[in-house]
Structures are given as structure tokens and as C-alpha cells.
């Protein structure tokens, strides 16, 4: 496995009275594609700059493998950074931009030529090596920047929102190329983004950040399916979230002949009802929590679903149907007035059942396994 392990140990950083990072600790594995994800101002770029050596921590340490690099300048670290604004030399050709780091090392011309051509082929720009940056598209310029950062063969590549200036389709295409490049080279990638879909699609693991803190670290599946906090649940994708109180927790029989499941009954005032949720953390009775269920986990139908102990069922009226090609979004106003978001995926037209329209009276339902208890709201 190539690359280096990056350890962030109790790092804090202040700018005047503003706390940008508050006692952050992380371990990023060797060869991992790791994303720092969060809204503007959450501290993710400050953390990346501290890893790169453009900023120094007020407290704590940064280690590459077992070496403390906290006070080393960028050129003394085995890392390179790709910036949002490309930072290319406008007067130099693509070839010379990529060759620049090797020329600083005073390598011989044949070695430089061989490696520049290799890395330009890698980012699919060998046919454009004689062009100037202003003759390239935004995506091509970013690939030049990536090739220039990689040609020094760093152990760690740091990417500071490298695709944010590109349009949506180009960003999606370049993201796939970046993922393939990581698989090919195998070094440690640390990727900063505010875009949840970017982080979910390419990362081995993600750190969700807000207000200078790391709220959750996990795989894309863990972050999306099992959010640890209310913020994570709302920031990653779309969800329905409600304040709740744990009423009762015990083993419930689900179906005859099957093992029972440990479930909690939650009192949710916004739904004016109790609901069942599978409890993986053994939550205490009486605890105040948040409950979340993703819109795509909720079934919508004109007919009532089969009655089962682990199925939560509500009645309502379709207040707003929104067709978006591959799926339809429904905003369903329940009998008590609360609006719940429901997504229905479009598969085979003939198998989708009756079409649900505006003002239709419907049933919505979800399994106890598809909702989650997140953080104690009193914390």
C-alpha cells in the first residue's frame, strides 16, 4: 500500500476570537480516499491547510506516519495540494506547467520528458501538452493541476474543493476520473468538499464537520444510513426528522416463526403518535432524542399496507407531487397537519401501480428498520 498515514491529534486553531478548529482528532489510513465534508466555515479547509503546512496549529500535532510535521513548511512535507483556482502559470504551456516541479529538482531533460508525458497520459492531456492554460476548459486546467501535483510522487495528495468551479456534468465526469486515478496511483487522497454527493460517491471514509468539530467519521454507507447526529442526518441528503421521547424498549415479535427484534416505541409530538424503531444502541427509556427516516425509505400507496408490528403507518393527502425523471417527490400532509417528504423511485412503468396525483388520499409507511434514533437533543 502506497501513501502515508495521517494522524491529527487534538488540533485546535483560532483566528482572533474565532475558533476554526476545536480539538480535532482523526486518523486517515495509508492509501485511503478520505473526505472532509461540511458547510462553509466548518473548518475543513483550515484543517487541510494545517495538514499541508500553510497554517500551523495553536495546539495539537499532525503526523505523517510516525513523523511529527506540525512545524514543517509545505515543501518539507511529503504532500502536494491541488487548489480550487488551479494556480497554473498562464505564460507556460501545459507541458512546462507539469514539468515545473521536476525542473526545480534539476533532473535531466530526458527524465523530465519521460515523466511529464507519462503523467499527461494519465490525466488524458497528452494531446494538449503544447497549449497554454487559457486554451483549455476548466476541467482540463484542473487535470493539469492534478498532474503537476502528482508528478513529484507525494505520499499524500490534498485536494481543496478542486471541482467546485466546474459545471455539474463536468464535475461529475472529472470526479469519476479522479477516483480512477486514485485507484491507479494508490496514494493517500484527502479531499475537501461541501458537496455531499461528491463525498459519498468517491470516499472510502468521510469526516462530517461543523463549527470546528468532527461530528462523525465513517464509510459513505454508515454516514448516510446511520447518521450519529441531527446535523449529519439533515446535512447528508434529504430526510424527515422529528424530536422524540423514548417510551419503551424491548424485544418485539415481528412475524410468526421469526426471531423477535429489539425495538423502541418513540413518542413523536409532531406526528401525534407513537412509532416503532429498531434500536441498535440500546437507548434508555425516557431519553429525549431525534428520530429520522429518509424519504426514499417511506412507501406511499393508495391502499393500506399489510398490518405488521414493525410497520409504521400514517394517512394523509398529497399536497405537492414533484416529478423529477427518475423519481417523484411527494409532500404528504398527515391527518394531524405535519408534512412528510416521500420519494418514489421510477422502475418499470407497468409495475409502478396506480399513479398518485395531487390531493389523493394516501397511506405512507416504513419499517422499524428504516428509521434511526440520532443524538440526544439535550446534549
Secondary structure, DSSP 8 states (H G I E B T S, - for coil): --S--EEEEEEEEEETTEEEEEEEEEEE-TT-EEEEE--TTSSHHHHHHHHHTSS--SEEEEEETTEE-TT--GGGSSEEEE-TT----TTSBHHHHHHHHHHHTT--HHHHHHHHHHHHHHTT-GGGTTSBGGGS-HHHHHHHHHHHHHTT--SEEEEESTTTTS-HHHHHHHHHHHHHHHHHH--EEEEEES-HHHHHHH-SEEEEEETTEEEEEE-HHHHHHS-SSHHHHHHSS--EEEEEEEEEEEEE--STTS--EEEEEEEEGGGTEEEEEE-SS---TT-EEEEEE-GGG-EEESS-----TTEEEEEEEEEEEEE-SSEEEEEEEETTS-EEEEEEE---GGGS-S---TT-EEEEEEEGGGEEEEEETT-
